[in-house]
């Protein structure tokens, strides 16, 4: 397994340096089968997710605004209601977890 880079400044640097290459890759992906791409992404996620401790960073949720729907949306709403009393009173809950409804 390839070691993962988790330093956000390095990831940002390389993302900017390879912006053209990343754009070409995204364009390529748009022309591919959506179900095949989803299968590949889920397979990669299954390999990678155990190597990353999301509680140490949380950057994906802060920046990408994860899409949540169906039962997961209801689950998140319940978590926010249940744990809301433990959240900072100065920060609105919607700023802590921005749900993108689809």
C-alpha positions as CSV (number, residue, x, y, z in Angstrom):
1,X,0.0,0.0,0.0
2,X,1.3,3.5,-0.9
3,X,1.8,5.7,2.1
4,X,-0.7,8.6,2.2
5,X,0.2,12.3,2.5
6,X,-1.9,13.9,5.2
7,X,-0.1,17.2,5.6
8,X,-2.7,19.7,4.3
9,X,-0.1,22.3,3.2
10,X,1.7,19.7,1.1
11,X,-1.6,18.4,-0.4
12,X,-2.6,22.0,-1.2
13,X,0.8,22.7,-2.8
14,X,0.7,19.6,-5.1
15,X,-3.0,20.2,-6.0
16,X,-2.1,23.7,-7.2
17,X,1.1,22.5,-9.0
18,X,-0.9,19.8,-10.8
19,X,-4.1,21.8,-11.4
20,X,-4.0,21.2,-15.2
21,X,-3.4,17.5,-14.8
22,X,-6.3,17.3,-12.2
23,X,-8.6,19.2,-14.6
24,X,-7.8,16.8,-17.4
25,X,-8.5,13.8,-15.1
26,X,-11.8,15.3,-14.0
27,X,-12.8,15.8,-17.6
28,X,-11.8,12.2,-18.4
29,X,-13.9,10.9,-15.5
30,X,-17.0,12.8,-16.7
31,X,-16.8,10.7,-19.9
32,X,-16.8,7.4,-18.0
33,X,-19.5,5.2,-16.8
34,X,-20.9,6.7,-13.5
35,X,-21.4,3.3,-11.9
36,X,-17.9,2.1,-12.9
37,X,-16.4,5.3,-11.5
38,X,-18.4,4.9,-8.3
39,X,-17.2,1.3,-7.9
40,X,-13.6,2.4,-8.3
41,X,-13.9,5.3,-5.9
42,X,-15.5,3.0,-3.2
43,X,-12.8,0.4,-3.7
44,X,-10.1,3.1,-3.2
45,X,-12.0,4.5,-0.2
46,X,-12.1,1.0,1.4
47,X,-8.3,0.8,1.1
48,X,-7.6,4.4,2.3
49,X,-10.1,5.0,5.1
50,X,-8.3,2.9,7.7
51,X,-5.1,4.9,7.1
52,X,-6.7,8.3,8.0
53,X,-7.9,9.5,11.4
54,X,-10.6,11.9,10.4
55,X,-10.9,13.2,14.0
56,X,-7.4,14.6,13.7
57,X,-8.3,16.9,10.8
58,X,-11.9,17.0,9.6
59,X,-10.9,19.1,6.6
60,X,-13.0,17.1,4.1
61,X,-16.2,17.9,6.0
62,X,-15.2,21.5,6.5
63,X,-14.3,22.1,2.9
64,X,-16.2,19.7,0.7
65,X,-19.7,19.9,2.4
66,X,-20.6,16.2,2.2
67,X,-23.9,15.3,0.5
68,X,-26.2,13.6,2.9
69,X,-29.6,12.1,2.0
70,X,-32.2,9.6,3.1
71,X,-31.5,7.6,6.3
72,X,-28.1,9.2,6.8
73,X,-29.6,12.7,6.8
74,X,-32.0,11.6,9.5
75,X,-29.1,10.1,11.5
76,X,-27.1,13.3,11.2
77,X,-30.1,15.4,12.3
78,X,-30.5,13.2,15.4
79,X,-26.8,13.4,16.2
80,X,-26.9,17.2,15.9
81,X,-30.0,17.4,18.1
82,X,-28.5,15.0,20.7
83,X,-25.0,16.5,20.8
84,X,-26.1,20.0,20.2
85,X,-26.1,20.9,23.8
86,X,-22.3,20.1,23.9
87,X,-21.6,22.4,20.9
88,X,-20.2,25.8,21.5
89,X,-23.1,28.3,22.1
90,X,-21.2,30.9,19.9
91,X,-21.2,28.8,16.8
92,X,-24.5,28.0,15.0
93,X,-25.0,24.3,14.4
94,X,-25.4,24.9,10.6
95,X,-21.8,26.2,10.5
96,X,-20.4,23.2,12.3
97,X,-21.9,20.7,9.9
98,X,-23.2,22.2,6.6
99,X,-25.5,19.6,5.1
100,X,-25.9,19.8,1.3
101,X,-29.4,18.6,0.6
102,X,-29.8,16.6,-2.7
